[in-house]
Amino acid sequence: MLELTLVEYEAALRGMQLRTIDQYEFMAKSAMANRYAHHAKHANERKIFDKNKALRSLNHHGNQKTPNKQMLQQANKALSDYQVKFTVEDEENKV
């Protein structure tokens, strides 16, 4: 059974709300692209979505920000007591 704390529940709820917003945004963009495709005299696929431009921006690392050292130190300090315990489950010991 999945048990969530109040903070985890609120985070999950917010995530679901953000996903719904993203879906509506996608539908709006699809409608605009559909409208363009139907009404343009010379519709061009690249005007709707330029795959090459998207791939270039994905491969271009110049947009990345340098990490904030103070925030990294705070995160490391906050997570210093956290230890992940992994267990290996054998086929023989499975119940």
N, C-alpha and C positions, 0 to 999 in steps of 0.2 A: 504494500500500500504506500502511496506517495504522500508524505507529510511535508507541508511547507510552513515555514514561519510566516509571519505577517509581512515582513519585508520581501521575502521571496514571492509570496502571493501577489503583492502589489506590483512587483517587477514583472511577473508573468502577465498580469492583467494589462499593464502598460505596454508590454511587448505585443500582445494581441491587438490592442487598440492601434498601435503604430503600424502593424501589419495591415489592418483594415484601411487605414489612411493611405498606405502605399498602394493597395489594390485600387482604391478610388482614383489615385493619381495616375496609375497605369491605364485605367479605363478612360480617363480624360485625354491622356496623350494619344491613346489608340483612336479615340473619336476624332481628334484633331488631324491625325495622320490620314484617317479614312476620308475625312472631309476634303483634305488637300488632294488626295489621290482621285477623288471623284470629280472635283471641280477645276483642277488645273488643266490648262490647255496642253501643256507639255510636261506631264508629271515625271519627276525624276526620283528614282529610289534613293539616291544619295542625299536629296533634300529632306527626306524623311529620316533616314538613318545612314550615316557614313561609317561603315564597318572599319575601313582603313584608318580613319581619324580616331575612332575609339581604340583600336589596337595600338596606334602610336601613343596615345595618351596613357594607355595602360603600361606600356613598356618604358615610358619616359619617367625617370626617377627624380627629376628636378623639382617636382611638386611636394615631395616629402619634407616635412618639418623635422628639425633636429629635436631629439627628445629633451625634455626639461629635466635636468639632472636632479633638481630638488624634488620633483614629483616622483622620479624613479627611486630616490633614496627613501622617501616616505612610504612608497609602496613596498619596497624591500623590507623596511622596518616593520610595517604592518603584517607582512606575510612571513616574517622570520620564525614565528612560533608554529606556523602551519606546516604540518607534515602529511604527505600523502602516503597511505599504506596500501600497497598493492598485494593481493593474494592471488596465487596461481591455483586454478581449479583443475585438478586432474580428472581424466575420464573415469579412472578407477574409483576415486573417492566421491564421485557424484552420486547424490541420493535420488 
